[in-house]
Amino acid sequence: MIRHVVFFSAAEGQSVDTVREGLMMLAQIPHADHFEVGRNLQTDTISAEAPDLVVYAEFRDEAALAAFKAHPTYAACTAHVRPMREMRIAADFHAG
């Protein structure tokens, strides 16, 4: 299984809720076994620049993740959300 984790922060003047709604477009893509977008609770006081949102998804394998990223909705979501976000950090790893 591949775990896909992406951290986002909203750009200055942008609504975190609006960015989250845009990211939820990705939930329409059928290749993920699990998909969610959560608001960061920001309980880690050590991190000065904590992300606002976390995207978490699980895929059965690298091919499913690649199919997810190749889906037209992924490109539409990227085009929609990119102007509203400041930071994006992504990581993919094999679970277990």
N, C-alpha and C positions, 0 to 999 in steps of 0.2 A: 504494500500500500504506500502511496505517496501522500504526504501531508504538505499542503500549500498554505503558507501564512504570509499575509501582506499587511503592512502597517501604513496608514495614511494619516496625514494631518490636513485640515482644511486651510486654504489660503486665507490671509487676512481679509476680513469683510465677508467671508463665505460662511454659510450656515452648515454646521456639522450634520444636522439632520438632512439637509438637501444633498450633501455629498453621500450620505448613507443611502438615501433613496436612489441616487444614481447607481451606486454600487450594487444595489439589490437587483438591477437588471440582469446581473450575472446568474442569479438564481434560476432564470429561465433556461439556461444551457443544460442539456440533459446528461452530460458526461460525468458530472460529479456524483459520488456516492453520498456525500454530505456537503452542505454549503451553508454558511452563515456569515452575517456581518454584525459585529457587535461594537458598541461604544466602549472605549477604554475607560475603565474606572479610575485610572490615574492614581492608584494607591501607592505607587513606587515613588517615594519622595527623593530618591537619589537622582533620578533622571530629570534633568531640567527641561528637556524638550521631548516630552512624551507624546506619542501619536494620539490622535483623536479616535481613530477607528481601527478595527482589526478584521480582516477578511480571513476566514478559516475554511478550508475545503479539504476533502479527502477523495483520492482517486485510486482506482484499483491498480493502475500501473502508469508508466510514463506515457504510453500511447493515449490513454484517456485524458491525461493532463494536456498533452499536445493537441488533442481534438478539441478540448475545452478552449484553449487559446486560439485555435484556428476558426472557431465558430464566429459567424458574422456579428452576433450579439456582443461578443467580447470586444471587437473593434469599435462597435457603436458605443459601448459603455466607456471605453478608453477615451474616445473623442468627446463624450459628454462630460466625463469627470475630470479629465486632465486640467482644464482651465480653472477648476474650483479647488484643486488640491495644491498643497505646498510640497509635502514630502511623501515619498513612496519608497518603501523598502520591502522587497519580496525574498522569501526563502522557500525552497522545496527540499524535502528530505524523505528518505525511506523510513517508514515507521518500524520500530522494533529493533 
